[in-house]
Amino acid sequence: MLKVYKFLFPYFLRHKFSLLQYFLYLNVCAAFEFATPLLLGYFIDGLLTFTSLRSIVYFVVAFIAFQLVHILFRYLCTIKNALIQTQISLAVNSDTRKYIQELPLSYFNNKDLLYLSNRVDADSGVLASNAVFLLQTSWTVAAIFSLSLLYIIRVQPVLVVIVALMLVFYLVTFFIMRKKMYAHGYRHREVHSKLYSTLSEQILHYMIIKMFNLYNVFGKLNFHSLAINFLIVA
């Protein structure tokens, strides 16, 4: 995956300001997601200590406003994510097509050009979406994990040992299974691209056949109308 980010690094640099905005929105969303269960916990614990119904109503109204702000920032994150993905995907697609156009003609001998075009379109989109998704997931998990770890250290430092053991187990499992996961994902993309290429070619040939059939039909109708007009004139 590091090779992918090394390849995409120049494309990310073209959108530094958008990425900074995106990371800011992610940090705010991570803070909201960390604070939401804490607020609910404090509310449940405080149900026994609230002196009046008005206090509960104030808390509910404040919590709803809190969630509305959270929804707003999640919406901004989604919009910014889609824009960055689209910009990077279009840039990779354009550069790849320019590179292919500069290749010698011998490269295209016995090649399925429709399949090649579909692969460029699909892979550029998948590459950008996966890179941005992993970046978003890693950043969000790191932010929430850091906040949670600080809170655990403040409340019960012994739990840090359990968290560390779970993290080690996860990393070991990931490094063992990552090659199999990548192989299955690559096989799925290959089968999907070849199937899409075959279907596109069949649809194209079907349209050509239909056009020729319609040409014959309209040709016969035109000949029949010309014959009728000729008889009328005669």
C-alpha positions as CSV (number, residue, x, y, z in Angstrom):
1,M,0.0,0.0,0.0
2,L,3.0,2.3,0.5
3,K,3.8,2.0,-3.2
4,V,0.2,3.2,-4.0
5,Y,0.6,6.3,-1.8
6,K,4.0,6.9,-3.2
7,F,2.5,6.9,-6.7
8,L,-0.4,9.1,-5.7
9,F,1.7,11.5,-3.6
10,P,2.1,14.0,-6.4
11,Y,-1.6,14.0,-7.0
12,F,-2.3,14.6,-3.3
13,L,0.1,17.5,-3.4
14,R,-2.0,19.2,-6.1
15,H,-4.9,19.4,-3.5
16,K,-3.1,20.4,-0.3
17,F,-5.6,22.9,0.8
18,S,-8.5,20.5,0.2
19,L,-6.7,17.8,2.2
20,L,-6.1,20.2,5.1
21,Q,-9.8,21.1,5.1
22,Y,-10.6,17.4,5.0
23,F,-8.3,16.5,7.9
24,L,-9.8,19.4,9.9
25,Y,-13.3,18.0,9.3
26,L,-12.2,14.5,10.2
27,N,-10.7,15.7,13.5
28,V,-13.9,17.5,14.4
29,C,-16.0,14.4,13.5
30,A,-13.6,12.2,15.5
31,A,-14.0,14.5,18.5
32,F,-17.8,14.3,18.2
33,E,-17.8,10.5,17.9
34,F,-15.6,10.3,21.0
35,A,-17.7,12.7,23.0
36,T,-21.1,11.3,22.1
37,P,-21.0,8.1,24.2
38,L,-19.4,10.0,27.1
39,L,-22.3,12.5,27.1
40,L,-24.8,9.7,27.0
41,G,-23.0,8.0,29.9
42,Y,-23.0,11.2,31.9
43,F,-26.7,11.7,31.1
44,I,-27.6,8.2,32.3
45,D,-25.6,8.6,35.4
46,G,-27.1,12.0,36.1
47,L,-30.7,10.9,35.8
48,L,-30.6,10.1,39.5
49,T,-29.2,13.5,40.4
50,F,-31.3,15.8,38.1
51,T,-33.5,17.9,40.4
52,S,-36.2,18.8,37.8
53,L,-37.6,17.8,34.5
54,R,-36.3,21.1,33.1
55,S,-32.7,19.9,33.5
56,I,-33.4,16.8,31.5
57,V,-35.1,18.9,28.8
58,Y,-32.1,21.2,28.6
59,F,-29.7,18.3,28.3
60,V,-31.8,16.7,25.5
61,V,-32.0,20.0,23.5
62,A,-28.2,20.5,23.9
63,F,-27.6,16.9,22.8
64,I,-29.8,17.3,19.7
65,A,-27.9,20.5,18.8
66,F,-24.6,18.7,19.4
67,Q,-25.7,15.9,17.0
68,L,-26.9,18.4,14.4
69,V,-23.5,20.0,14.3
70,H,-21.9,16.5,14.1
71,I,-24.2,15.7,11.1
72,L,-23.2,19.0,9.5
73,F,-19.4,18.2,9.7
74,R,-20.0,14.6,8.5
75,Y,-21.8,16.1,5.5
76,L,-18.9,18.4,4.8
77,C,-16.5,15.4,5.2
78,T,-18.6,13.5,2.6
79,I,-18.6,16.3,0.1
80,K,-14.9,16.9,0.5
81,N,-14.1,13.2,0.2
82,A,-16.1,12.9,-3.1
83,L,-14.4,16.0,-4.5
84,I,-10.9,14.8,-3.7
85,Q,-11.6,11.3,-5.0
86,T,-13.0,12.7,-8.3
87,Q,-10.1,15.1,-8.8
88,I,-7.5,12.4,-8.2
89,S,-9.3,9.8,-10.3
90,L,-9.6,12.2,-13.2
91,A,-5.9,13.2,-13.0
92,V,-4.7,9.6,-12.8
93,N,-7.0,8.7,-15.7
94,S,-5.8,11.5,-17.9
95,D,-2.1,10.9,-17.2
96,T,-2.5,7.1,-17.9
97,R,-4.3,7.7,-21.2
98,K,-1.6,10.2,-22.3
99,Y,1.0,7.6,-21.4
100,I,-0.8,4.9,-23.4
101,Q,-1.2,7.1,-26.4
102,E,2.5,7.7,-26.5
103,L,3.2,3.9,-26.7
104,P,4.3,2.4,-30.0
105,L,1.6,0.8,-32.2
106,S,3.1,-2.6,-31.8
107,Y,2.0,-2.5,-28.2
108,F,-1.7,-2.6,-29.3
109,N,-1.4,-5.7,-31.5
110,N,-3.6,-8.5,-30.3
111,K,-4.9,-6.4,-27.4
112,D,-8.5,-5.9,-26.3
113,L,-8.7,-2.1,-26.5
114,L,-12.2,-2.0,-25.0
115,Y,-10.9,-4.0,-22.1
116,L,-7.9,-1.8,-21.7
117,S,-10.0,1.4,-21.8
118,N,-12.4,-0.1,-19.1
119,R,-9.4,-1.1,-17.0
120,V,-8.0,2.4,-17.1
121,D,-11.4,3.9,-16.1
122,A,-12.1,1.4,-13.4
123,D,-8.6,1.2,-11.9
124,S,-8.2,5.0,-11.7
125,G,-11.5,5.3,-9.8
126,V,-10.8,2.3,-7.5
127,L,-7.2,3.5,-6.9
128,A,-8.4,7.0,-5.8
129,S,-11.4,5.8,-3.8
130,N,-9.4,3.2,-1.9
131,A,-6.5,5.5,-1.2
132,V,-8.8,8.3,0.1
133,F,-10.9,5.8,2.1
134,L,-7.9,4.2,3.8
135,L,-6.5,7.7,4.5
136,Q,-9.8,8.7,6.1
137,T,-10.1,5.5,8.1
138,S,-6.6,5.5,9.3
139,W,-6.8,9.2,10.3
140,T,-10.2,8.8,12.1
141,V,-9.1,5.6,13.9
142,A,-5.9,7.2,15.0
143,A,-7.6,10.3,16.3
144,I,-10.3,8.3,18.2
145,F,-7.8,5.8,19.5
146,S,-5.5,8.6,20.8
147,L,-8.4,10.4,22.6
148,S,-9.7,7.0,24.0
149,L,-6.2,6.1,25.2
150,L,-5.8,9.4,27.0
151,Y,-9.1,8.9,28.6
152,I,-8.3,5.4,29.7
153,I,-5.0,6.5,31.1
154,R,-6.8,9.1,33.2
155,V,-9.5,6.7,34.4
156,Q,-7.8,3.3,34.6
157,P,-4.2,2.9,33.4
158,V,-4.2,-0.9,33.7
159,L,-6.6,-1.1,30.7
160,V,-3.8,0.2,28.5
161,V,-2.1,-3.2,28.7
162,I,-5.2,-5.0,27.4
163,V,-5.6,-2.5,24.6
164,A,-1.9,-2.9,23.6
165,L,-2.3,-6.7,23.5
166,M,-5.5,-6.4,21.3
167,L,-3.6,-4.1,19.0
168,V,-0.7,-6.5,18.7
169,F,-3.1,-9.4,17.9
170,Y,-4.8,-7.3,15.2
171,L,-1.5,-6.3,13.6
172,V,-0.2,-9.9,13.5
173,T,-3.5,-11.1,12.0
174,F,-3.4,-8.4,9.4
175,F,0.1,-9.1,8.3
176,I,-0.7,-12.8,8.0
177,M,-3.8,-12.4,6.0
178,R,-3.1,-9.3,3.9
179,K,-1.6,-11.2,0.9
180,K,-4.6,-13.5,0.7
181,M,-7.0,-10.5,0.9
182,Y,-5.1,-8.7,-1.8
183,A,-5.1,-11.7,-4.1
184,H,-8.8,-12.2,-3.7
185,G,-9.5,-8.5,-4.3
186,Y,-7.3,-8.5,-7.4
187,R,-9.0,-11.6,-8.8
188,H,-12.4,-10.1,-8.2
189,R,-11.4,-6.9,-10.1
190,E,-10.0,-8.9,-13.0
191,V,-13.1,-11.0,-13.4
192,H,-15.3,-7.9,-13.1
193,S,-13.3,-6.0,-15.7
194,K,-13.2,-8.9,-18.2
195,L,-17.0,-9.5,-17.8
196,Y,-17.7,-5.8,-18.3
197,S,-15.5,-5.7,-21.4
198,T,-17.3,-8.8,-22.9
199,L,-20.8,-7.4,-22.1
200,S,-19.9,-4.0,-23.6
201,E,-18.6,-5.7,-26.8
202,Q,-21.7,-7.8,-27.1
203,I,-24.0,-4.8,-26.6
204,L,-22.0,-2.9,-29.2
205,H,-22.3,-5.7,-31.7
206,Y,-26.0,-6.1,-30.9
207,M,-26.6,-2.4,-31.6
208,I,-24.8,-2.7,-34.9
209,I,-26.9,-5.7,-35.9
210,K,-30.1,-3.8,-34.9
211,M,-29.0,-0.8,-36.9
212,F,-28.4,-2.9,-40.0
213,N,-31.8,-4.6,-39.6
214,L,-33.5,-1.2,-39.2
215,Y,-31.6,0.0,-42.3
216,N,-33.1,-2.9,-44.3
217,V,-36.6,-2.2,-43.0
218,F,-36.5,1.5,-43.7
219,G,-34.9,0.8,-47.1
220,K,-37.8,-1.5,-48.0
221,L,-40.3,1.1,-46.8
222,N,-38.6,3.9,-48.7
223,F,-38.5,1.8,-51.9
224,H,-42.2,1.0,-51.5
225,S,-43.1,4.6,-51.0
226,L,-41.0,5.6,-54.1
227,A,-42.8,3.0,-56.1
228,I,-46.2,4.3,-55.0
229,N,-45.2,7.9,-55.8
230,F,-43.9,6.8,-59.2
231,L,-47.2,5.1,-60.0
232,I,-49.1,8.1,-59.0
233,V,-47.0,10.4,-61.1
234,A,-47.2,8.0,-64.0
